Amino acid sequence: MTRNTRTEYMVQMALLIAVVIIMAFTPIGYIKALGLEIALVVIPVAVGAVFLGPKGGAVLGAAFGLTSFARCFGLSGFTTMLFGLKPIAMTFTCLVPRILEGWLTGLIYQALKKAKAKGAVLIASLCCPILNTLMFMTCIVLFFYHTDYVQGFVTTLHATNPVMFVVLFVGINGVVEILACGLIGTAVSKALLRMKR
């Protein structure tokens, strides 16, 4: 990278991090639903992973993770309760899946682009919320499934096993995240890529 290219990259990264932070702490980023929130903050992570590559995706995922962790201190009833039960496990749950989500989305886009696959931007944009949901909920099941708090949701949802719990608990929330990221993330990423060219 030349100095100008590096500077441009850092400015683009800073702007997307600012978008993550703004979305995370306003109603735009999280739509409250039963138990879990619909996290639209995943959209700028997907955009960054496509536009700035795997490293950019990982950094934006980390920003998403840090804002998610901040919500454990009273901003989200669900994560606040889980943090109170197991602080280290919840810290891991907030940070690691989000970093991996951004990094893997960037890798997926690069692989699809290299293979000249049609719809590479759309596929990558769809993968980001799917990875987020899968990894976040995997951590919830691994660390918290047998706690009284989560078992309360299991009973309410009449889930007979952890997989059924995840499907019922995420449900519409996950579908909304995937659709929103697929539509908005793809549109924004394509516009930015056109400008870059």
Disulfide bonds with the S-S distance in Angstrom:
none
